[in-house]
């Protein structure tokens, strides 16, 4: 019977949380309609892969959204139904023409944005179907969303961040620390069988469960799993016969 995996044993320790001073603001579309805001600053956020645009409205309130490419300080951002197709403007999906690149797309009206939120990504509006709109996500998957969901027009800035190599281990350490992630990490196939369900064997490969449930008791197999083969090339069922 094995032990709990490291991700299970880690739990909700404050050591693995993002420090408050590293989190300047949240990336949420403000719940406003028919107003125009002005970009007063572009903020670097270590916990986001794209810079945040700080927007100030006429009533003095301030909001933050992920900055798309082409946005600049002093630019006006429109929120509502009748907006121009400029990068940064926010409107509902039913008002956006087909084939327009969009980002920070809401899954439900008013949730602030759930899809296409990482740097350099964008979704594409492909078709309208009554009160639904079909959107192609960055992964290539198509998703039907309510037409009243909002989105930001344009492609998020920060493109090419994944192409920058990590020249030193310290760079990877600081990147993980800014996001509250553990570093370094060890894969399950590199562990012993007692430490992880993927561990053990004469070479690094997942012989047993292809997926491990975090809710199952430690050491218990999940799903329909083929019998594990031994080093002699025979399964356990064959050995018992």
Secondary structure, DSSP 8 states (H G I E B T S, - for coil): -----HHHHHTT-GGGS--GGG--------S--SEEEEEEEEE--TTSSS-EEEEE-TTS-EEEEE-BTT--TT-EEEESSS--S-TT-EEEGGGS-TT-EEESB-SSTTS---BS-STT--EEEEEEETTEEEEE-TTS-EEEEETT-EEEES-BS-TTGGGS---SHHHHHHHHHHTT--SS---GGGS-TTT-TT--SSSS---S-SS--SSS-TT---SS----B-TTS-BHHHHH-
